[in-house]
Amino acid sequence: MLYIKNDSTNPRFNLALEEYVTKNIDADDTIVILWQNAPSVIIGRFQNTVEEINSEYIEKNNINVVRRITGGGAVYHDLGNLNFSFIEKTGSDNIDFRKYNDRIVKALAKFGIKAEHNSRNDIAIDGKKFSGNAQYIYKGKVLHHGTLLYNSNLEDVQGALKVKPEKFTSKAVKSVRSRVTNIIDYMEKPVAIEEFKEALLFSLFDEKPLAQYELSAADLEKINKLMEEKYNTWEWNYGSSPAFNIAKSERFPCGMIDVRLDVEKGIIKNVKIYGDFFTSQNIEDLERTILGNKFERETMSKVLSAVDIGKYFSGLTEEEFLNFLFY
């Protein structure tokens, strides 16, 4: 494994760094990055930002809002949260969370912490989530990253995110607090997050000397350029959401799927797919496939027969997707 040291707490730079390394650094070994963000809400790639955040709380507390390139739901970061990234060649477009989460579970066991990979691809202790994970597939490579709530302010976790009823069966405050936890509460001997970070890194490298990958000045220049042109822009982080006259949303095993359609005289004139689902495909390709067709089941069945819905929404069948759209 190779370690890229990153001391930045700027979420825009950190997300640009991940994307740049994934797309431009050709390494045969797995690249590991451990990093922290100043208070931020990090939005999933396919989510509608304004529907995921508590804007008043965000503005009052000067919290950053930045979109990432991976799917999944919105998460809160602060300096009590440690993020990890694994970037490596896989030669496949299959999404495999357990492979990477098991590395974290194994490392935490050395701290006396019994963590487990849960059914939603997160990592939990005693049924309480402390690590949300997501992946991005790019030309035979994978970016797998996740959060580690070590000593985060859980009041900000609940305050910054606008929790939808579909995500929790009880009221937001109670359900969020009951479902997330901090790692430090389970440490046999609690330490500062910097010490935890160093010990975790040591464990990930199987207690062997670190092999570091040094970014060049040219690399850093390109990362900063990507940050300015993408992650610093309103267009990427919020985007303009058109008015839709049909909205369908439902939670499936793969996550929440939210489809907005603008239909004029029976023809789909605009389509946008939101949600916290994970996918190995480009969701914009599916939107383009749907666009311009009649909004009727028979037509959509023919259109969708040319694509593999299960690859866009892991495990979902064409029949299930059609029932979702029309019933």
Helices and strands as residue ranges (DSSP letters): E 2-3, H 11-24, E 31-35, E 40-43, H 49-52, H 55-60, E 64-67, E 75-77, E 81-89, H 98-109, E 116-117, E 123-125, E 128-131, E 133-138, E 141-149, H 154-160, H 172-179, G 183-186, H 193-204, H 217-226, I 227-231, H 234-237, E 246-252, E 255-264, E 267-275, H 283-290, H 297-304, H 309-312, H 318-326
